[in-house]
Amino acid sequence: MLLDNQVALVTGAASGIGRASAQLFAREGAKVVVADIRETKSLATVESIRASGNEAVFVRTDVGKMEEVKRLVDETVSNFGRLDVLYSNAAAYAMGSTTAVSEIDWDRTLDVCLKATWMLAHHAVPVMLDQGKGVIIVTGSNHAIRGYPDYAAYQAAKGGLLALTRSLAADYAPAIRANAILPGGVITDLWDEPTDEDLEIASRTTPLKRIGTPEEIAQVALFFASEMSSYVTGTHLLVDGGFNSMHLLEGHLHDPNARKYL
């Protein structure tokens, strides 16, 4: 029970990494707030947690909008009286190079993938400081440290998250710890189901020779959320099956089927 009697807020919790993390946090004793724009899938996450005898509520939230983020944090405190773990995990993106991506798509990607973490922290940090402690976890990406064609907005957002994570850690230590997770290829609702070709590409480009699972990323989120990482802040952890330890042939980077899992 690593999170016994704690309150955890997880965005993007309708599916994928967010859902797996919300479920794991609950199993470890946390009361969980599930935040997402997808009501049906979010309620399924809540029900799966309650079915195991744990507490969870759903708050429909577009994390790209300040008024909805404020309401989310307010309802978290109203429901459970505190906020111990903030996991900013929601994502959205549109592909395109700098000259190809539209302003609307650029803004939406940055709002959901970068600005949302600032807005969540803007409202959650005062709550955490008042109670004397808290943890902030951010889902970054392998895209934060590598460049790939046609992901200009997404990579700008994910790169910015690393700087914001360091800033949060510097500004609010020792009461609040802030760390980022950088997943590699993980099957979530952002992608279609992997084809045999996708699996073969993952085998060639990743030392562990497979695509990761949301549950494996959730284990890392639990590490950062709990006292297991009590002396860790302001950093990031690659969870990519060893992808970044390998030198890839240039052709892999320009193969659209390969790039979507990097």
N, C-alpha and C positions, 0 to 999 in steps of 0.2 A: 504493500500500500504506500507507494512512494509519494503520492499526492493526496494523502488522507486529509479530508476536510478542507481541501483547497478548492478554489473556483477557477475554472479555466474557460477562456473565451477563444473559440477557434473559428476563423473565417474560411470561407470556401469549404465548409464541412459537409456539404451535400454528398460529396463523392470523393474518391481518390485519396490523396494524402491527408486532406482535412478530415474526411470521415474516419479513416483508419486511426488518426491521431486522437480525435474526439472519443472514439470507442476505447482506445488504449488508456487515455487519461482517466476515463470513467472507471475502467477496471482497476486502476491504481488508486481509486478513492476520491477522485475529483468530481465536483458538481460541474456540469459542462453546459455552456451556452453555444448552441450551433447557429452560426450566422452564414447566410447565403441568400441569393436571389431565387433559387430554385426550391419552391415550397414543398412539392411532393417528395423529392429526394431528401430534403432536409428533415422532413417529418419522419421519413423512414430511418434516418440516422438516429433521431431522438427515440423512436420506438425500439430500435435495436439496443440502445443503451438502457432504456427503462425495462426492457424484457429481461435484462441481466440483474435487475434490482438496484440500478443506479439512477441518479438524478440528472435530467437534462431538459432544457427548454430550447425552443426555436425562436429566433428573432430575425424576421426577414430584413435583409440589409443589402443595399447597394453600397459597397465600401468605397466607391468612387465619388460619393456625395457626402459632404461634411455634416449636413443635418441628420442624415441617416446613421452615420458613424457615432455622432453624439448620442442619439437615441439608443443605439446599441449598448454603449457603455453605461448609460443611465439605467436601462432596463436590466443589465447584468447586476448592477449594484442593488437595484430595487428588488430583484428576485432573490439574491443570495447574500447581500450585505457587504460584499468585498470582491476583489479581483486580484488573484494571485498570479495567474499565468495568462499572458496575451500571446496568442499564436497568430500572426499575420500571414496567412497562407493563400488567400484568394488571388487569382490571376486571370488575365484576359489579354489577348494580343491580336494584332493584325500584322501579317507578313508584308514585307516591302523594304526596299533599300531607302536611303535618305531621300532620293529624288522621286521614288515611286509611292511612298506611304502618304496618305492624305493627312491634313491637319486634324480632321475629326478622329481618324484612327490613331494618330500619334497621341492626341490628348487623352483618349479613352484608355489606351495602353498605359500611359504614364499615371493616369488617375488611379487605376485599379492596382497596378503593379508596384508603384512607388509612392505616390501621394497618399494612398490609403494607409500605409504604415505610419507615415507622419501624423495623419489625422487620428488614427487609433491611439498612437502614443500621446498625442496632444491632449486627449481626453482621459486616457487611462493612467498616465504617469501621476497626475495629482492624487488619484485614488490610491495608487501604490505607495506614494510618499507618505500620505496620511496614515496608512496602516503600517508603514515602516519597512516594507519589503515588496518585491515583485520580480517577475521574470518576463522578458520579452523575447520571443522567438520569431524569426523571419524566414520564410522560404525564398531563398534566392534561386540561383540556377548556375549550371556550368557555363551558361551564356554570360555570366558576370565577369568571367576571367578569360574567355576565348571569343574570337570573332568568327561569325558565320555569315555568309551572304543572305540578304533579304530578311534580316531580323533587326533593323535599326532601332525601332522604338522599344522592342522587348529587351534588347541588350542594353540600351541606355537606362531603362528602368531597373533592370537587375543589377547593373553596375552601380547605380546610385544607391541601391539598397545596402550594399556593403559599406559605403561611406556613412549612410544614415545609421547603420548598426553600430559602427565605431563611435559615432557622435552620441548616440543614446547611452552607450556604455560609459563614455567619458563624462557626460553631463550628470548622470544620475547614480553613479557608484558612490558608496557601497550598497545603498539600499536596493538598487535595481540592477540586475544583470541582463545584458542583451547580447544575443548571438544569432548567427545566420546558418542555415543549412543550404548547401548547394547540391541539389540532386543532379544526377546524370540522367540517363534514359529510364523513365518510370512510366508505366502504362496508367494513364488517368483518362478522364473524360475529355481532356483536350485533344486526345488522339483517337483514331479509329483502333479497332482491335488489331493487334500485330499479325501480319501475314507471315508466311514461311520465309519470304524474302527479308522482312524486317528482322526476324529472329536470326537469320543467317548473318545479316549485317552486324547485329549486336554481338554475335559470336566472334566476328572478325575484328571488331574495334574495341572490345572490352576484355581485359584479362580474365574476369570471372565468366566471360562467354555467355552472358544473358542480360536481359533487361531486368531492372529492379522492380520491386513491388511497393505499393503504398505502405504496407505494413512495415517494411524495412526502413522507410524514411520515418515512420511514426516512432520507431524505437529510438532513433536519434533525437527526435523532438522530446521524447520522455527523458532522455539523458540531460538535455538542456533545461527542461522544466523542473527537474528534481534536484535534490541536494547532491546527487552523483557528480554534478558539474559545479559545485559550490565555489570553486576557485577558477572558473572559466568565464570570461566576459570580453566583449569587444572583438570577437574573432568569428571565423566561419569554418565549417567542416564540409569537405567534399564527400559526397556519398554517391559515387559514380561507378562502382565496380572496378575501379582502377583505370578508367578511361584516360584520365589526365596524366597517367604515368607512362603512356605509350606514345610513340611517334607514329602518326597516321600518314599514309600516303595522301597526297593532295587531292586525289580523285574522290576520296571519301567525303571531303568537305563540300564538294560541289554536286554530290549525288543527293537529290531531294529526298529520296527514301531513307538515306542514312542520316541526313541532317535533322530530321524531325525527332530523332531519338537521342540527340546529343545534348 
